[in-house]
């Protein structure tokens, strides 16, 4: 186990989980369908639960949390608001969430490969976060 890789992987997972929660919060008030609201709320709760586990592990390593990159958050906000201003349907929300999930899983898989020395627990948490993203993406397909 490489402690540096473990901390780096956990911090990237932390930023990813925070980005997911922020993105869900950004679109939640625009969702009209109760089924979609429920799916998004459940996913938000899963992300927050995992985020708490990540924070606990980071604290054990004496490492601070990691916020999503300001540029990524800004670009996400712009994209969301531009798309929603043109079409504020549930299909647009599903499209935005699907894009976010795909970017998240791509990044997390890259970090898993980059930080191969991370401990088992951290790699497992990353895998769980990827799974949450993939499930949310799958559930959004019926709303596209």
Secondary structure, 3 states (H helix, E strand, C coil): CCHHHHHHHHHHHHHHHHHHHHHHHHHHCCCCCHHHHHHHHHHHHHHHHHHHHHHHHHHHCCCCCCCCCHHHHHHHHHHHHHHHHHCCCHHHHHHHHHHHHHHHHHHHHHHHHHCCCCCHHHHHHHHHHHHHHHHHHHHHHHHC
